[in-house]
């Protein structure tokens, strides 16, 4: 039982931190999508 609590707490903290990073740093998402767009434009002319 203790293992389940520890694992759920661990994964919960990971998800929380990941969500906070995406919330406070939208550039982390936006820059990746912009790079993908730029690369696809270069490939397709």
Secondary structure as GFF3:
##gff-version 3
##sequence-region A 1 45
A	DSSP	alpha_helix	2	24	.	.	.	ID=ss1
A	DSSP	alpha_helix	27	44	.	.	.	ID=ss2
###
